[in-house]
Amino acid sequence: MLLFDGVSRADPEALSGLLEYLQGHEKRLTDEEFKEPSTGKTCLPKALLNLYSGQNDTIPMLMDIAEQTVNLHEFINTPFRDVYYRGQTALHIAIERRCKQYVELLVEKGADVHAQARGRFFQPRDEGGYFYFGELPLSLAACTNQPNMVHYLTENAHKKADLRRQDSRGNTVLHALVHIADNTRDNTRFLTKMYDLLLTKCAKLYPECSLEDILNNDGMSPLMMAAKLGKIGVFQHIIRREIKDEEARHLSRKFKDWAYGPVYSSLYDLSSLDTCGEEVSVLEILVYNSRIENRHEMLAVEPINELLRVKWQKFAAVTFYISVVSYLVTMIIFTLVAYYRPSQGMPPYPYTTSTDYLRLGGEVITLGSGVFFFLTNVIQLVPRRFGPFSSILCLMNTAQLSYISSFIYSVLVIVTAALYLSGIEAYVSVMVFALVLGWMNTLYFTRGLKLTGTYSIMIQKILFKDLFRFLLVYVLFMIGYSSALVSLLAVCPGPDEVCPEEGGCPTYPQCRDTDTFSNFLLDLFKLTIGMGDLDMVSSAQYPAVFLILLVTYIILTFVLLLNMLIALMGETVSQVSKESKKIWKLQWATTILDIERSFPVCLRKSFRSGEMVTVGKNWDGTPDRRWCFRVDEVNWCHWNQNLAIINEDPGKNITETQQCSGTVHQTVRGLRRGETLLLRSQKKCPDAYVQFTKANTQCIRASQITSANI
């Protein structure tokens, strides 16, 4: 098309006579003959895609022509219609090309600042797209790090972009920023600056609306999305955000309560982080979401790390150890019931003596424990408000074996009781499996200690990773070789055939019958572990071929596969050992939340960590009261002189605060002990200490010690 060629070359002369032609034939630039057939693109996006030194002189001319043909608004806002770029407009292209002059021109002429680009190209990469930016022009400007463009779109005098606008997924511009985070340093630096810019701007333009509280279609806030997707850089920035601007200070989630030199006490806003079961918390998303690999790192971010420690000390530790003792007592009772079961008669057995009544009590306790575990595991399967998650997906984490194994154990116990009451003696076969599985479930309680918890994780990974792969290959080999070797044996004579008087009719292993294949599989397995011997070599039709196949089987299974299994198990143990602390921390956090979720909501609130604090004023002047969690910290390398301090006299109220609040606070003696530890560390690192003592020099090392480390 000549028109497209002209605007692609940025040649104004190519447009000469175009206006007269359109007016003479009563045509417009949005007619189908002036669009690209495959995409529906007009000549304006084509011109914006072909800039030379940021300029294309045909763009103003095209807009003048459209204005004179009374078609300017439609011409500017005509979207792409193909499946890849559907919804994209000229404004999107101008923003992507970082051409502010053309963005200003388009907005002045009536461009739609809320047009949504929904094509396949603009979908997330895991859905087959390439770059998801939130569909809206404002989100595109924010995600491409154009703060000047953001300022213009939200403050221009023609048509302002609404910061609260959501795309087809319900995502705001903050959700879009979180989505494109990749945890690299440069990416995190620009995203956090842009995030704060948009949050502050929205608070000033729409003070009654909190942009960060808007949920998308999955019920996720930006903070929840960061936790769900494992965006640790943005996640850490959001929960530790501290804004010094007095007008926007109510947007902070971290507040300095008091400071004395390098020692300061911070209050962290627990809203969305720890909700006590009233709604989905970020903590639950982190612990039960197995899709992110770095969730153990996110659990180490303050105040999450300290919050978990306080929960453990306040209620989880006592509850956990009571559960350990209760479960062991239950399993001992189950073992005694199984061991001293009557051997005469048919079930259900009569209860006449005192011993029988003791056995009855043990059976009732065992059945009660089975019903209890069954109900608790069914509750775990009930869908919870995790946005796109259900509790079924939540089971697919490091604790999945515990849930599944406990559920199977409960089912076996209930089936055992049903068979026993029905008078079926085969209940014993089910009972012994339940007994074995019940004792194996005690591994769940090893996570209470770091040493045993790591060992339990090793067993789980070896069973369901290394051993599973080994068995998959081994079974295929065994079936293949069994089929081949059995085929070399002669068929046993049928019942109608006459057998010789000497020795009678031959049977397995001299020949093969209907049961030979299953027996041969068992013999091959015994041979693999060194406990078997194949006596049918001489009975094969071709002994040499039989022997060759047998030798290759031994080489592939006993020599190759078993040694590969040993090597893989050694590698797994090595990997788990390197990350033992992180992995155990995740198991430990899962245990804490499992215990907390087992409590009713009213009891959770009584155990809630933190304190209600007035941290400032809201936008309307009312007191800003929040449920906060206190973390006492020490930082020797960054003494900020311009801190927004809430409490100027902490020593006066520290004792009262420790007694009244639900948070475990660090005492003054503990702080002094922390200072002593830091001084010792500085003696070990004199270069860093010398640079620290030289005022106004750049600190090369930052040390942040929480009360847990002290």
N, C-alpha and C positions, 0 to 999 in steps of 0.2 A: 504494500500500500504506500503510495507516494507521500501521504500525510505523515505516516509513521516514520518513513525514511527521513523526511525533512526535520521532524522534531528530534530524531535520534542524532542527527548531525548538528543540532542546535543552530539551524540555518533559518533566520527570520524571513529571508527572501522566498523560501519554500511555501510560506503562508500567504504570499501576495495573491490577492484575488479570491481567497477562501471565503471572506465575509460576504462579498458580492454573490458568490456562487450559492452560499447557504440561504441568503435572503431571497435570491431570485428563484430558487427551487423550493423554498419553504422547508428547508432541512435544518437539522441541529447536529451538534457534535456528539450527541448521545444516541443518535440513530445507529441501527445495527451495522450499516455499511461503513461507519467510522469506528467500529470496535473490532478488536482482535477476536476472531470467531472462537478460538479455543478457550480463552480466559474471560472474555467480556471486558477486556481492558480498553479504556479510551486513550486518546493521545496524550492526556495530561500525565497519568502515571508513567507513560513511555518517556515523556520528556524528563520527568523527575529521576528516572532510572538512568538517564544519560546526561550527566553533568560534567562540565569541563571546568576544572578549577572552581568547583562549587557553583557554577553558573550555567544557565541555559536560557538564552534570550527569548526563546519561543514561548516560555511559560506565561509571562505577563500578556503576550499577544493572544495566546489561546484563551485566557480568562477574559480579556476584553471582547474577543469575538463571541464567547459564550454569553457575556453580559448583554451585548447588543442584540443577540438572538433570543433574549429573555429565557435563557436556559442555564444560568450560571450555577444556581444552587444544585440542580440535578447533575450538572457536569462535574462539579467539584466532588460530590459525594457518591458518584457512581461506584459501587463496589465490584471487586472481582467476583466471578460466579463459578469458576472451576473448582474442583474438589480440593485442590491443594492450597489455593490462595483465597478461598471464598470469604468475602466480607472485608478484605483489605481495600483501603481507599488511598487517595493521593496523600492524605495527611499522614497515614502510617508510613508511607514511603519517604516523605519529606523528613519525618522524625528519624527514621532509620538512617537516612543519608546525612543526618546532623546538619541540615540546612535551615537554620533558624529564620532566615529572611523569607524563605518560601512557606515555612510554617506560619509565620506572622501574616503573610499575604493570604494564605488559605483561610485562616481563622477570621481575618477581617472580611473576607468575601462570603463567609457563612459556612465554613467546613464543620461537619459534625464531629465534635470533640469526644463523643461517646460511641463512635462507630466501633463495631466488634469484628475483628478478624478471626474467623473460626475455622479456617481451612485446615487440611491435614498437616500442612507444613508447620502450622503454629500450635500443634499439639505436643505434649511431653514426649520425650524420646522413648520412654518405655511403652508408649502407645503408638509408635510408628512415626512420630513427628520429629521435628528438628530443633525448634526453638519456641518454647512456650513462654510468653511474656505477659499473659493476663488479658490478651485480646484488645484492650483499650489503648488509645493513643498515649494517655498519661502513664500507663503501666509500661508501655514500650520505652518512653523517655526515661523512666526511672530505671528500668532493667538494663538500659544501654548507657547508664551513668552520664546523664545530661541534666545536671541540676538547673542550669539556666533555662532549659526547655521546660522543666517542671515548674519553675517560677512563672514563666510566661503563660503556660496552659492554665494555671490555677489563679492567675491574677490579672489577666488581660481584661480590657474594657468591653470586649465584644461578646464572647461566650466562654465562661469559665468552666473548666473541667471539674466535675464533682469528685472529690477525693473519696467519697463514700460509695461511689458507683461500683457494682459488682459485675463480673463477667458471667458467662453461661454456666460456669462451675460454681458460682457464688463467691469467687475469690476477689478480694480487693487488691489494690496495688501492693499492700504489705504482704499478702499471701504470695503474689507473683515474685516479689523480691526474695522471699524465703525459698521459693521453689527453685530459683536459678542459682542458689548458693552451692558452692562446690568445696567448701572448707579450706581453700587455699588462702594464703595470706593476703594477696592483692584483692582477690574477690571479696573476702570478708571485710577488708578495710573500706572499700567503696560501698558495699551493701549496707554496712552499719551506719555510715554517714548518711546515705540516702534514706534509710529507714527512719532515723531520728529526724531528718529534715521533713519528711512527709508527716510523721506523727505530730511534730510541733506545729506544722502549718495547719493541719486539720484541727488541732486544738484551738488555734487562733481564729480560724474561719468558721468552725462549727463547734463552739465550746461545749454545747450540750451533748455532743456525740463523741464517744471514744472509739476511734478507728480501730484500735487493737482488740476491741471486744466483739467486732463483727465476725460472725461465723459463716463459713462457706456451706455449700450443699451437703458436705460430709460432717457438719457440726464441728468443724475445726477452726480455732483461732490461729493467727500467725504463730503464736508460741507453741500451740499443739502441733501444728504442721511441722515446725522445726524439730520437735521431738520425734514425730512420726517418721520423718525422712532422714533423720540423723544429721541435720545441719548444725554441727556443734558450735561453729563460730558464731552464727547468728543466734543460736539458742543461748549461749553464754552471755552474749551482749544484751539480749532482751531481759533475762532474769537479773542481770547485774547493772542494768541501766541506771545511771545517776545523772540527772539533769540539773545544772547549776542555775539556769535561768529561772528567776522567781515566778514569772508568768506561766511557765510550763513545768514547774517543779512537781506538780501533781501527776505528771506522766512518769515520774521515776518509779522504779521498783526496788531501789536500794537507797537507804538513807543512813547517813552518819549520825548516830545518836550522841556519841561523844568521842573525843580524841585527845590524847596526851602524848605529844611527841610522835614516835612511830606506832604507838599503841592506839587502836581505835575500835569502837564497837559499832557494828553495822546492823541495821534492821532490814530484812528482806521481805518483800511483799509475797505472801503465800497464796494469793488469789490465783486460781487455776493450777498451781503447783500441788497443793495438798487440800483437797476439797472434802475430806471425811465422808466420802460416799454419796454426797448430795448430787454430784455430777462427776463426769469423767475427769480425772486429774492428769496432769502432765506426768506425774510420777508413775501412774498406772500404765500410761502409754509407753514410757521408757522401759519399764520392767517386762511388760507382757507383749511387746511388739518385737517379734523375732526377725523382722525384715531388715533391720539395720545392724551392721557389724560393729559399729563403734558405740553401742549403747552403754557398755561398761565405762567408756571414757566420759560419756555424758553424765553418768551417775556420780562421777568423781568431781563434778563441777559444784562449787559452793553456790547456794546453800543446800543442794541436794544431798551431798555427802554427809554434812553435819546433821541434817534432818533425819536421815536414816539411822545415824548413830544414836540420836536422842530417842527415836521410836524404839530401837532395840533395847535401850536401857530402861525406858519407861514401862513398857508392857510386853514387848515381843520376846525378850529373853526368858522371863518367868513363864510366860505361856508356852514357849517352845520346850523348855525343860520339863514342864508338867506333861506336855504331850508325849515327850520321849518316854517318861516313866510309865504313863498310862498305856502307851502302845506296847511296851515291853511286857507289862503285867498281862495285858490282853493276850499277847502271843504265847506267853508261858501257860496261861490257862487253856488256850486252844491246844497247845502241845500236850498238856496233861489229859485233856478230854480225849484226844486222838489216841494217846498211848494206853489209857486205861479203859477203852471202850470194851464192852462185853464181847466175848468171842462165841458165845452160845446163843442160839435162838435167832429170831428175825427182828429187825427194827420195825417200829420203835420199841426199845427195850423197856421193861417195867422198872419202876422206881419204888423199891421196897425198903432198902437199908439206908443208913445215913450216908454211906459212900455213894449210893445212887443219887441221893438228893444233892450231894456236892457236885456230882457229874452234871445233874440237871442245871444247877446254878451256873456251872462253867459253860454249858451249851447255850444257855440264855444270854450270857455275857458275850459269847462269841458271835451268836446271831445278831445281837444288838449292835456290836461293832461293825458287822458286815452291812447292816441296814444303814448305820450312820455314815459309813464311807460311801455307800451307794448314793445316798441323798446328797451328800456334799459334792460328790463328783458330778451328779446330774445338775446341780446348781451351777457348777463351773461351765456346763454346756449351754446354759440359758443365755441368749444373746444379751450383751451388755452394750451400753452406749459408748462405743468406741469409734463413732463415725463409721468408716468403711469396715472396721474390724468387727468380728463377732468373737465370742469367747472360744469358739471352735478353733479359729485361727490363733487365738491367744495361747491355746494349748501347745502350739507348735513352736515351743521355745526350749530352753535348756531344761525346763522342769517337765517336759512332756512325758518322760518315762515315769515319773512319779505319779502323775495324774492317771495315765493309762494303766500302769501296773496296779495302782490302788483300786481303780474301777474294776479291773478284771478280778482282783482278789475278792472284792465285795460281791460280785456276781457269783463267783465260785462258792462262797460261803452260803449265799442264799439258795443256790441250786443244791448244795449239800444238804441243807436243812429240809428242802422240799422233797428230795429223794428219801431222806431218813424218815420223815413223817409219812411218806407214801408206802413205806415198807419195802423199799428197793435196796437190796444189800450192796448194790454197786455204788452207793453213796460214798463208800470208802475210797474208791478210785478218784472221785472228784475232790474229796476232802484232803487227800495227800498233796494234790497239786495246789490247793488253796494254802495248805500249811507251808509248803516250800516258798510260794510266792509271797506269803505274809512275812516270812523271815527275810526274804530278799528286799522287801519294802522298807526294812529298817535302814537301808542305805540313804533314804530320804533325810533321815535325821543326822546324817554325818555332815550336812552342810552347815550345821551350827558352829563347827570348828573349822578353821582354815585348813589344817593338816588333813583331816579326814574328808573334808568337802572336796578338796582337790583330787584325792584318790577316787572318790565316787565319780567325779567327772571323767577321769581317765577310763574307768570301767564302762561308762555309758558310751563314750566316743569309740572305744575299741569294739564294743558289741555291735553298735549300729552303724559303724563306718567301715572299719577294717575287716571285722569278722563277717559282716554281711557281704562285702565284695568277694571275700575268699570263698564263702559258701556258694555264692552264685556261680562262680567259675568252676568250683570243685564239683558241684552237682551236675553241671553240663558235661564235664569230663567223665564223671562216673557213669552217667546214663549212656554216653556214647560208647565207652569201652565195654560196659556190660552188654549192650546190644550186640557188639561185634564178637565178644568172646563167647557169649551164649550161643550165637549162631554157629560156632564151630563145634558144638557138642551134638552128638547124635540124638535123635528123638527117642524117648523111652517107649517101649512097646505098650500097646493099648491093652485094655482089660480083656479083649477078645483074643488076643494073640497068645500062642503057646510059648512058655518060657522053658529054657533048659532046666533039667532036674538039678544039676549041680549049680549052686549059687543062687538059683531063682532068678526072677526078673530084675534087670539092672534098674537102679534109681539114681537120683541126684546124689553125688556129683559125677557118676559115670555117664549120665545122659541128662536130657532136659525134658521137663514136663511143664504143666501149667504154672507151678509155683517156683520154677527155677529162677526166673528173672529177679523176683524180690529177694530170694535167698542169695543170689549172686551179688546183688547190690550190697547186702550186709557183709558178705565175705570180702568184697573189695574194700569196704570201709575198714574192716578189721585189718586187712593187709596194709592199708595206708598208715594206721597208727601202730603197726608192728605187732599185732595180736592175732593175726590170722595166717592161714596157710591154704593155698589152693591145690587140691589133690587131683583135679580133673585134667591136668596137662596131658597125661598119658592117654586120657579118654577122648581127647579132641581128634577130629578128623585130620587136621594138619597141625601136629604138635609144634613144629618150628614156627609157623605163623602165630599160633597161640602164645608161644613164649616171647616172640618179638613184641606183640601187642602188650603183653603183661609187663615187659621190661620198660617200654615207653610210658606206660601208665604210671609205673612206680617213679620214673624219673620226673615226669611232669607234675605229679601230685606230691609225693613224699619229699622229693628233693627240691623242686622248684616252688610249688605253691606254698608249702608249709614254711619254707625259708623266707619267701616273700611276705607271708603273714607275720612272721616274727620281726622282719625288718620294718614293716608298716606299723606294727604295734610299738616298736621302739621309737619310731619317728613321732607317733602320736603322743607318747609319754613325754618326749622331749619338748614338743610344742606346748602341751598343757603345762609343763613345768615352767616354761618361760613366761607364760601368761597366767600362772596359777592365781596370783593375787587378784587380777582383774576378773578372771572367770569366777573365782569364789565370791568376789564382791557382788557379782550379778546374782549368783545363787542365794547369797545372803539377803540381798534386797528382795528377791522373789519370796523368800520365806517370811520376811517382815510383812510384806503386803498380803500374802496369803493369810497370815494370822489376823491382820487388821480387817480384811474383808470378811472374815468369819464372825466378826462382832456385829451386833446391830448398830444402826446409825447413831442412836442416842449414846451408846457406849463409846463409839469412835470419837464423838465430840468431847466426851469427858477425858479421853486420852490425847486429845489434840495438842500438838506442840506449838508453842508460840504465845503471843500476847497481843491484846488489842491496844494499839498505840495511835495517838494523834500525831501524824507525821507532817502536818501543815494545813493548808486550806485548799478547798476545791475551787474550780473556776468561778463559782458563784459566791465565794466567801465563806461557805459553811466549813466546819472542821472536817478535815480529811482523816477519817479513822479507818485503820486497816488492821487486819490480823497479820502480824509480822513475826518473823523468826530471827532471833539474835545470833550473830556470829562474831566473836571477838577475834581480832586479827592483829598481826604485827607486820609492819613493812618498814624496813630500815633504809630502803633505797629510794623511797618516793614520799617525801613529806609534803603534802599539799597544804599550802597556807590558806587557801580560799575554800575551805570546806563549809558546806551548809550544815551546821551543827544544830541538832534538836535540843540536846541537854547540855548545858554549860557547866553543871555541877554534878558529875556522875557519882562521885564518891559518897555524896549525901544520901543517894537513893539506891545505891547498889545492893545493900542488904535487903531492903524492902522489896526490890524488884526480884531478887532471887527467891524470896519466900513466896511471893504472890503469883508470879508467872509460871506457866507450865513449861518453860524452857530451861534446860540445864545451862546455867551461865558459868562463865569462867571467873574464878575468884581473883582477887588482887595478888594473892600468893602465887597462883598459877601463872599470872602474867609476869611476875618477877622471875619465876622459874623459867619461863619462856625467854625472857631477856638474857638470862644467864646462858641458856643454850645457844642463843644467837651470838653472844659474845665469844663463846668457844668456837663456833663455826667461823667467825671472822678471824680468829687467831690462826685457823687452818688455811684461810684464804686471805693473806695480808694484802695482796694487790687490790682486791675488791674493796677492802676496808679502807685502804689509803685513799682510793679514788672517792669513797663515800665521804671521808672526813674533809676532803677539799670541797669547800662550798661552791655551789653554782656550776659544778662539773656534771657531765652526763653519767648517770648511773649505768653500770654495765651488767648489773645483776640484781634481780628483784626476788625477794624472799617473802612469801606470804604464808604465815603459819596460823592455822585455825586452832581452835581450842582442842580439836581432836588430836592434832599433832603434838600440842603442848602436853 
